[in-house]
Amino acid sequence: MYELCRLRTLKRLSCGHNLARTYHWNYAARSCCVRLAMNHQGVCRLRGA
């Protein structure tokens, strides 16, 4: 999933999009992935208890 996000970012960059905008999108995507991972771990802990 993260690899796919990076590919999209690189494609946008090569198309001449604003670097700052691409960086912001990449940062937002990473933050979202981290949140999803943390939520998933929390759910696993609740199920285990």
trRosetta pair geometry for C-beta under 8 A, 3 or more apart (Angstrom, degrees):
i j d omega theta_ij theta_ji phi_ij phi_ji
1 4 5.8 -53 -156 30 30 112
1 5 6.8 32 148 -19 63 103
1 33 7.0 160 109 -114 120 118
2 5 5.4 -50 -154 32 38 116
2 6 6.5 38 150 -19 67 103
2 29 7.8 137 -130 138 68 110
2 30 7.6 55 -133 -104 108 72
2 33 6.0 49 -85 -118 99 165
3 6 5.7 -55 -152 35 32 111
3 7 6.5 36 150 -22 65 103
4 7 5.6 -50 -150 32 33 113
4 8 6.6 34 152 -18 64 103
5 8 5.9 -56 -155 34 31 111
5 9 6.5 32 149 -20 65 106
5 26 7.2 127 148 -128 107 68
5 29 4.6 160 -161 162 141 150
5 30 7.9 166 121 -60 153 63
5 33 7.7 -108 -10 -48 160 132
6 9 5.5 -53 -149 35 35 114
6 10 6.4 34 154 -19 67 104
6 26 7.4 57 -105 -130 61 110
7 10 5.8 -54 -149 36 31 110
7 11 6.4 34 152 -21 65 105
8 11 5.6 -54 -150 34 32 113
8 12 6.5 32 153 -19 65 104
9 12 5.8 -55 -151 35 31 110
9 13 6.3 32 151 -22 65 107
9 22 5.5 115 -161 -173 87 100
9 25 6.5 178 -106 93 97 111
9 26 4.9 49 -113 -80 151 107
9 29 7.8 -128 -57 22 121 150
10 13 5.5 -54 -147 35 33 115
10 14 6.3 30 156 -17 67 106
11 14 5.9 -57 -147 38 30 107
11 15 6.4 30 153 -22 64 109
12 15 5.7 -59 -151 34 31 112
12 17 4.4 -26 166 20 90 145
12 22 5.3 172 100 -106 120 111
12 25 7.6 17 60 58 165 153
13 17 6.3 -78 -90 51 32 94
13 19 6.9 54 -128 -106 96 69
13 22 5.2 75 -75 -136 88 171
17 21 6.0 -98 157 75 104 121
17 22 5.6 116 99 -55 116 108
18 21 4.0 75 78 8 106 112
18 22 6.7 -179 90 -11 55 84
19 22 5.7 -57 -149 37 32 111
19 23 6.2 33 154 -21 67 106
20 23 5.6 -53 -147 35 31 113
20 24 6.4 33 153 -20 64 105
21 24 5.7 -53 -150 34 31 112
21 25 6.4 31 152 -19 64 105
22 25 5.7 -53 -148 35 32 111
22 26 6.3 33 153 -20 65 106
23 26 5.7 -55 -148 37 30 112
23 27 6.3 32 152 -20 65 106
24 27 5.7 -54 -148 36 30 112
24 28 6.3 31 153 -19 65 106
25 28 5.7 -54 -148 37 30 112
25 29 6.3 32 152 -21 64 106
26 29 5.7 -53 -148 35 30 112
26 30 6.5 30 153 -18 64 105
27 30 5.8 -55 -149 36 30 110
27 31 6.4 32 153 -20 64 106
28 31 5.7 -53 -147 35 31 112
28 32 6.4 33 153 -21 64 106
29 32 5.7 -54 -151 34 31 113
29 33 6.5 32 151 -20 64 105
30 33 5.6 -53 -149 35 34 112
30 34 6.4 34 153 -20 66 104
31 34 5.8 -54 -150 35 32 111
31 35 6.4 32 152 -19 65 105
32 35 5.7 -54 -149 35 31 111
32 36 6.4 32 153 -19 65 105
33 36 5.7 -53 -148 35 31 112
33 37 6.4 32 153 -20 64 106
34 37 5.7 -55 -150 36 31 111
34 38 6.3 30 153 -18 66 106
35 38 5.8 -56 -148 38 31 110
35 39 6.2 31 155 -19 66 107
36 39 5.7 -55 -146 38 30 111
36 40 6.2 33 154 -23 64 106
37 40 5.7 -53 -148 33 30 113
37 41 6.5 30 154 -18 63 104
38 41 5.8 -53 -150 35 32 110
38 42 6.4 34 151 -20 64 105
39 42 5.6 -54 -150 35 33 114
39 43 6.4 34 152 -21 66 103
40 43 5.8 -52 -151 33 32 112
40 44 6.5 33 150 -20 64 104
41 44 5.6 -53 -150 35 34 113
41 45 6.5 36 151 -21 65 103
42 45 5.7 -53 -150 33 33 112
42 46 6.5 32 152 -19 65 104
43 46 5.7 -54 -149 35 33 111
43 47 6.4 32 153 -18 65 106
44 47 5.8 -56 -149 37 31 111
44 48 6.3 32 153 -22 65 107
45 48 5.7 -55 -148 35 31 112
45 49 6.5 25 155 -16 65 106
46 49 6.0 -59 -150 37 31 106
